[in-house]
Amino acid sequence: MEGLTVERMGGAGAVAVQEALRGVYAEAFAGAPYYVTEDEATAAFRRFPSQAGRAGFRAVLGRDAGGEPVGMAYGCLLEAGSAWWGGMSGDVCREDGRRSFLLMEVAVRARCRSAAA
């Protein structure tokens, strides 16, 4: 996408642009197969400031040439001792709080998605 800029930020920066992130999320998940309503998107972002406070939280917000938000992603590090890997065993499944990044959300507005993707 020509003129695309990507802002990288930590938790405080993400909270500052929370409404832009929520807007992209709401539009991207409004259609099939999710059918997220505006109320559901708003409810999902009520917990965002708490999520943004987690260790290793990072977010990106893509904007088109006119500055309009078009895509976003965010996540954080898995906490030490996390049970993310469930019943798997071995050292490779033991989280230390630095090893694995949990990608919580990725969303792109429909007009910015490639038909070839």
Beta strands, then each sheet from edge to edge (+ up, - down):
strand 1: 5-9
strand 2: 58-63
strand 3: 69-77
strand 4: 101-108
sheet 1: 1+ 2- 3+ 4-
end
